[in-house]
Amino acid sequence: MRIELLSGLLGLALLAAPAVVSPVQEEEDFDEPIDDSAWTDFLPPTKEQAKRNAEMDKLLQGAWQLVSFEAEELEDYGRHDRAIALFGPGFFSIEMHIAYEPIDDLPGTVMFQSGTFRYRFDDEGQLLAKLSIGAAFDRILRAMFFERPGQVRTFGIEVTENTLELRREPGGFRYEFTRLRSTDRNPVDIYGRPIVDDDPTFDIDFDPPNFEDPVEGEDPEKGGDGDGDGGN
């Protein structure tokens, strides 16, 4: 039944399992110690890795829109995913909506999850995300789940000027994003910095020159047929 799947989603969704998966969250759950050793338990990056990490960090800055989401234990049929991620220096926020269409005897539902994280890279170039605040809501269960701050998640990451991919195991999570662009002809990110595009047309910011040979007797600067009336 999908209700079981959706209940499980709150233990699997967005960036990993919340602290609890029952509709009632015990206050003392937040008093239990959190193992955040992954945040610091790695060797210092090599010079080459530190350079690569800095390059990835620069590319990450700005806003990203989800274009593809995969998870091993989530049913694909009838599911619609939307998410926006926003990266700033050392922090990022993400909000995700997952909607299922009603199918046969299974009800449709909408789920929501959001979180704000500190992030850094380890010595292998993986992205470490340490939760600052986060919550998830399921309409069928009529429950809000608050995640415990301090949880650390590790992601494989690939980022270019225009694409971002995050991967996480277990669960087979894969998030593919595309950069959110300005509607201006010369696009910039949310900080006003120019965005480099693979399309060379974005590099043309001038009127193309006239490479045709001038007609004999024509002033190449003024055009026309040389009789002073501009050819009219």
Buried (B, 14 or more C-beta within 10 A) or exposed (E): EBEEBBBBBBBBBBBBBBBBBEEEBEEEEBEEEBEBEBBEEBEEBEEEBBEBBEEBBEBBBBBBBBEEBBBEEBBEEEBEBEBBBBBEEEBBBBBBBBBBEEEEEBBEBEBBBBBBBBBBBBEEBBBBBBBBEBEBBBBBBEBEBBBBBBBBBBBBBEBEEBBBBBBBEEBEBBBBBEBBBEEEEEBEBEEEEEBEBEEEEBEEEEEEEEEEEEEEEBEEEEEBBBEEEEEE
